[in-house]
């Protein structure tokens, strides 16, 4: 069994409140969950209205499938015009770690 995680550091565009921030972040998290069956959530920078951190995890028995899902998730977030992707941290773990 393999576990892959991604952590996205995002800079949000023209956002002036935490409410506006949530209206941008929530749909990204929901789309990741719906399209790729991953566990995803806003995991950091909750009190900053122009920055967001989204984390996700996925479990698979095959590293090829795991890498493919993580790549697709990264492309989805990077392709969102309302956010600038500042960095991505990727980790892969196996049950032998």
HELIX and SHEET records of a PDB file:
HELIX    1   1 UNK A   18  UNK A   36  1                                  19    
HELIX    2   2 UNK A   63  UNK A   78  1                                  16    
SHEET    1   A 4 UNK A  39  UNK A  44  0                                        
SHEET    2   A 4 UNK A  51  UNK A  60 -1                                        
SHEET    3   A 4 UNK A   2  UNK A  12 -1                                        
SHEET    4   A 4 UNK A  83  UNK A  94 -1                                        
END                                                                             
